[in-house]
Every structure is written in structure tokens, then in C-alpha cells.
């Protein structure tokens, strides 16, 4: 994999692989040894962008949050490759560090740094916006982290266009750290969660989009088909797309294009996302090394304009 496959992340100095590896499975459905194997295979394929959150995976029985960060921290330490990897994590949802008050943002960042066993976080997201907290307080705290060298760049996830605009305007007006990226829910069967006001604002403000649920909980891998049951913790969420006309149309178009390229369906779905305005790198996770080639393949697959248009029409 050449460095030419790397993409600039918005207005930042970060250059990232066009597929961010989702860390939500580390320490949950992928144990530590498997997580190390997946991370090794991802970086061996040229990958350098790992996405996690302080809350991963507090929802799993026996977990308390921070498991994913801990696994990533141990892996980076074992491999001695911290400067080669862009690590993104998030604040607001950890059971012990809820919300976006200035004090919580700073305490949560320190806890993340300890678990990741590093001096700095490359990209720090507000995980879910808290409209009751003024943007001045949030940006002020994030700016302090940047000035202290604990965070290189800041970003937002799950935020309304209004609050995003307000945050950017405040950063610009006060000369404080400014969001460089946005993590929206966005994929072929969920376009209205990003397209429109939010994507227009990202485009105008020079923000990079790093979409989550890029494969719609596995639906866009093509393994969910009418009359077929899939054993997965996410099966119910993915299978619901089979009940919509759009879901079936999208699968049909993906099948055709995947066949033309002799490529996995998931790779084609990710390539459509990667071809969208503002998108720097979709996020997808792999529980096993075997699931990885279909994800990292997005770096090599170039869809034609006609193919992108066909998928856009099918998903309308």
C-alpha cells in the first residue's frame, strides 16, 4: 500500500487511510489476541487510522467502559508504532465521565490517555453533543487540551447543524481550536442522517466526514438476504433493511457492481461512501482478520461515475 492512498483529514495535518478501523469490537466481540491480529493485519495493509471511544464497550456484560482503548494502548506499546497510527477517541458517554462539562472533558481525556498509554490523542471527538452545555464551555475545554499538547485536533459526532455552526463560529471568533472533522451516521441506506444541511455545512467549513455505521450494521456486506438468518449481535438491526424497497434496490445494484469488479459487496458499499463529497474515510470494524480484506479493499477500488450514480439512484 502506498502513501498515495492516504487522504488529508479536513484542514488538519493528519493524513489517513481511506478506511478507519472501528475499535468498538476490541475487548467485546474480539478478545485481546484477536484484536491484536486485526490491528496487525490492518496496518500491514497500509491502514493507519483507528477509531475508538472511551465508552467502548460499557454495554457488554462484565465491562465498565474503556476496554477498547486499553486494548489499543497495549497493542501500540507492544508494536512500538505510536507515531505511525492516528488514534481517534471520544468523550461524553463513559459511565464515569458523562457529559461535556469542561471539567468532565478534561478528566475524561486524562483517563483516555492513561488507557491508551500515550501522551497525546490525534483526534478527539465530542461523542454526543449535549445542547445544555454552551459551546463556549465545550470548545474552551477542548482548546485547553490542544494547548496542553494532550490532543492534536478536535472533532464532533452526533451534532446538529445549528450547534456545529455555533461551535465553528465561536472557534473562529475567539481564535480557539476548531473542529476539523465530523463523524455522522451515513451509509447507502441512511443518507438523510448526513446529506443536506449537515453535509453542506461540513463542505463550506472544510470539515472531513468520517461516517460511522458505514455498512449499516452489516446489511451492506450482502450477507443479509430474504429468507436467510444470520447469527450476529447486530442481525435484527441489519435485517430490517430487507423490509424496505430501498434496501432491496441497493442490494441489487451492489450485486451488479461487485460482480463487475470481482469485489466484495462491502468494498463497493464503502467505495460509494468514500466517493461522496467531504468523506475522508468511512469507519468499519472487523471481529476477525478474515473480515478485513473486504474493508481495506476500499483503498484500491475506484468506482466509475456511472456506478456511483447507479448506487445513488438505487438508494434514493
N, C-alpha and C positions, 0 to 999 in steps of 0.2 A: 504494500500500500504506500503510495507516495504522499508527500506532504501537500501535494497539489489538491488532494481530496478534502483538505481542511477548509473550513469556512470561517470567516470573521464573524464574531458574535456582536452584532449591532455596532455601537460606537466604541466598544471596549477594545483592549489589545489582546483579547483571548481569541485563539484560533481553535476551532473544534471540529471533530469528526462529524460527518452528517447524520450520525445515529448516536443519540445519547443513551447510554446503558442505564436502564431503570434499576435502582437499588432496592425497590420495595420488597423483593423476594429474599434478599440476603438476611439470613437469620430467621427466616419464616419458612417458606416452602423450599428454600435451598439452604442446606446446612453450611457450616463454615467451609468445609473442604470443597463442597460443590461450588460454593460462591467463589472461592479462590480459583477453581478451574475455569469458571465462566469469565471472571475478570482477566485471567491469563490469556484465554482464547480471544477475548475482545481486544485486548491490547496487541496481541500477536497479529490481529487482522488490521491494525492501524488505528484502532479506537483509542480515544484519549479523554472522553467526556462522560463522567459518571454522575448520575443524579440520585440524590437521596433526600431524606428529611429527618429531623430529629424525632418525629413521631413513629417512624417505621421501626418495628411493627407492633405498636402498642395494642392493636386489636387482637393479636394472636394469643391464645391461652398460654399463660406462663411467661409472657413477655411484658415488659414495662415501658417500651419505647427506647429508641437509641440503638437497638440491636444491629440495624443495617450500618449505621455509622461506625460502630465498633468493629464489625467485620471488615469494612473498607479500610479503616485505620490499621488494623493488623496486617492486612494484605499489602498496603503501601509500605509499611515498616519492613515486612518480610522481603519485599521486592526492591526496596531502596529506590523507588521511582516517583517520589512525590512531585518533583518538578516537571515530570512528563505528563502528569494527569491533571485535568481540570475537574475539580470536585465542586459540585453544586449541592447545597443543602438548604433547609428551610426552617422557618420559625413560626410558631403560634399554636401548634397542635399537640406538642408533647404534654402528657398528663401532668407533669410537674412544672411545665413552663407554658401555660396557656395565655394566649392573647398577644397584643402588640404594644403594651405599655413600654416606655423607654427602658425601665428597669428590667422588665422581662426579656426584651430583645437582647440586652447586654448579657444578662445571666445565661440565657439560652445559648447564645453564641459561645460563651466560655465553656459551657457543658459540651457543645458540639465539638469544639476544638480539642477538648480532653479525649472524647471518644474517638475522634478521627486521628488523634495522636499527631497533630500538626500545629504549626504556628499561624496558619492562615487558611481561610476559606476563599476559593476562587470566585464563587458566585453565590450570594446569599439572598434567598427569596423570602418575602413575606408569603407564607403558605396560603392562608385565607385572610383576606382583608377583614379588619374589624372597624366598621364605619363609626363606632362610638369613640374611637381614638382619633384625635385630629392628625391629619397628615403631617403637620409641623412636628409633632412629637415622634412619629414613626421615622420620618426622614432624618430628623435631628439625631436620633439614636443610631441609625444606620450610618450616618455620616461620621459619627464619633468612632465607630468600628473601623471604617475605612481609614480615617486619620491615624488610628492606633496601629494600623497595619494588620489587623486581625481579619479583615475582609478586603478583597481586591475590587470586586464590583457587586452592585446590588440589583435586584430584580423583583418582580411581583408575579404572584399567581392568584387566580380566582379573585379578580378585582373588577369593579365596574368601570366603564369608560369615564364616568364622571370623576371617580376617585383617582383614577390613573392620571387624568388630565390635571387635576388639582395638585397631585404629588409632583408631577413634572414641572408645573409652573412654579411651585414653591422652590424646588431644587434650583431652577434657572434663576429665579429672582434673588435667592439668598446665596447663590454660588456654592451649594452643597452637593454631595454625592447624588447622582441622578440614575434612575433605573436604566439599564442597558438592554434588558430582556424581559419577556413576558412568558409565562407558562400557562397557556389556555387549554381547555378541553377542546380538542379539534381532531376530526378524522372524517373519512368519507361518508359515514352515516351520522355525523354530528357536526354540521357545518355552521349552523346558526349560533353555536356556542362561541364562535370566534369571528366569523365573517360579518362585515358590516361596520358598525361604529368602532368596535374594539380594534379590528384589524386596520381600519383606516387611520385610527389614531397612532397605532404602532408604526405604520408606514410613514406618516408625517413626522413622527418623533424620532425615527431612526432606530426603533427597538427591534430586536430579533425575537421571533417567536420560537419557543421550544415546546411543541404540543405534547400533552400527556393523553393517555387513552388513545394513542396513535393507531392501535389495532382494535379499538372498540372491545376491550376485554377478551380479545382472541377471535372475535367474529370475523375480522378481516384477514385471518390466516387461512380461511376457507375450510376449516375443519368442521364447522357447524353447517349441517345440511338438513333439509326437511326429512323427518323420519329417522334421524341419526342422533344417538345420545352420546355425549362426551363427558368423560369423568374429569371434572375440573372444578376448583373452588369458585370459578367465575362463570360456570356454564349457564346459569339462569340469566345473568346479565347479557351474555353474548347471544343466547338463543332467541331473546325477544326480538332481535332484528330480523329474524326469519319470518316474523308475523307481518312485517311491513313490505309493501310493494317495492319501496326504495331498496330495502335490504337485498331482495332477490335480484333486482336490476343491477345493483352494484356487484353482486357475486358473479352474475353472468358476464359483465364487462371485464371484471378482474380475470375470470377464467380465460377469456379470449386473448387478453393481452399477455397473461402469464405464459400461455401456450406459444404465442408468437415469439416470446423472448426466451423460452425454455427456462423460466424463472419461477421461484415460489410465489404464490399469491400474496403472501405477506410482504415480500420485497416490492411488488408492484404497488400495493396499497401505501407503503411508506414512500415510494418514489413519487407518487402523486402528491403526497403531503410536502415532500422536500422541494417539489417544483412550484409550490404556492408562494405568492409574494410574502415577504417578511420571514418565512420559515427558514431557520438555520439548521435545525436538527430535531426531528421527531424523537420522542422517548419511547423505548420499548424494553421490556425486561425478558430475560431468559432464565428459566428454572434449571435448565440443563445446557451443557455445551452443545448438544445436538440441535437445540433451538436457535443457536446463534447465527449460523451462516445465512439464514433467510433474513435476518435483521441487518447484519453488516453489509449484505449484498446491495443495499441501497446506495452505497458509495460508488458502485460500478454501473448501476442500471440507469440508463438515460431513456426516458420515455419520449416519444415523438410528440409534437404539438397536437397531432390528431388523437393520440392515445390519451393525453392529459384531458383534452376536450371531451372525449368519449366518456371518461370516468366522471368528469364534472357534470355532464348531461345526465348520466345514469343516477348520480347522487343528488340531483336537484330536488 
